[in-house]
């Protein structure tokens, strides 16, 4: 889960850009840079986000960070105090919960249904939460997209309570049944949304390059916290990615990967249907680089995942995405780095493990 098809990355083009920038380094390349990041890179990202994700943003609102996890930590330090209550999706992204716990916050798990985060239930549980963390374009891990009515409910709640919304848009480029869904931030007319994006899924994770789109009146606070944490982001790869995008390589790469991941997604869905049948429910197969299968046979996902790992079959237990006491059993299955030809065999292995679990009872 979360792995990309690295063998399909345009390494020759990338290496050429890296070499070019190595040759062109000057004295400025060795000094601290802007705390927000390269101006040229931020302008490039702002243009991309306005076009591809319908964001309302300028380069002056964008801060370059070391991936979405640092963006989340920065946001927590700026927005939240020890003891602040924060809505999180249930089930949801466990590393977000870890960041809020580290900040001393009290998380409030809010259930997710077929329309996304249940805002009405969140209000009943804790109306005065300081913030809400959401993945509205492709909810992690269930894969649903937040409906328009829920989006406006969430924005109304934030405006009426003075709360903040942290939008994690981690893999919105990959949709297979429809065009990419516009961002929540683009609907926000009251500057209550902090938008987080990353290049980990569209390029590669070890690049450690992401960004935060900050409401204008919070930019100085983010800069102050950033200065205390690590002064400024590294500059070299910002320049490389600026050219990678500007010369059209990024758009071509996204188009190729969208076709590849669609093929792998279809192979996985078909294999699950053939091998697992009525024993599971497939969730979130319309987008992204993973889908979720919910178990209907009473198997314990953690136990099965541990047994699967001993056979070099990697699954992520769905139950670990829950903060509450009644987790649903299942698996989050990534297909980004798995060759299409290998998928049926892997699903067959999962079937055998689940069959063995049933026979052992």
HELIX and SHEET records of a PDB file:
HELIX    1   1 UNK A    6  UNK A    8  5                                   3    
HELIX    2   2 UNK A   11  UNK A   23  1                                  13    
HELIX    3   3 UNK A   27  UNK A   30  5                                   4    
HELIX    4   4 UNK A   39  UNK A   52  1                                  14    
HELIX    5   5 UNK A   59  UNK A   61  5                                   3    
HELIX    6   6 UNK A   67  UNK A   79  1                                  13    
HELIX    7   7 UNK A   94  UNK A  102  1                                   9    
HELIX    8   8 UNK A  119  UNK A  126  1                                   8    
HELIX    9   9 UNK A  148  UNK A  161  1                                  14    
HELIX   10  10 UNK A  185  UNK A  187  5                                   3    
HELIX   11  11 UNK A  205  UNK A  207  5                                   3    
HELIX   12  12 UNK A  216  UNK A  218  5                                   3    
HELIX   13  13 UNK A  219  UNK A  229  1                                  11    
HELIX   14  14 UNK A  236  UNK A  246  1                                  11    
HELIX   15  15 UNK A  249  UNK A  275  1                                  27    
HELIX   16  16 UNK A  277  UNK A  279  5                                   3    
HELIX   17  17 UNK A  301  UNK A  309  1                                   9    
HELIX   18  18 UNK A  318  UNK A  321  5                                   4    
HELIX   19  19 UNK A  340  UNK A  359  1                                  20    
SHEET    1   A 8 UNK A  62  UNK A  65  0                                        
SHEET    2   A 8 UNK A 210  UNK A 213 -1                                        
SHEET    3   A 8 UNK A 193  UNK A 198 -1                                        
SHEET    4   A 8 UNK A 164  UNK A 168  1                                        
SHEET    5   A 8 UNK A 131  UNK A 134  1                                        
SHEET    6   A 8 UNK A  85  UNK A  90  1                                        
SHEET    7   A 8 UNK A 106  UNK A 113  1                                        
SHEET    8   A 8 UNK A 116  UNK A 117 -1                                        
SHEET    1   B 4 UNK A 280  UNK A 283  0                                        
SHEET    2   B 4 UNK A 290  UNK A 295 -1                                        
SHEET    3   B 4 UNK A 330  UNK A 334 -1                                        
SHEET    4   B 4 UNK A 316  UNK A 317 -1                                        
END                                                                             
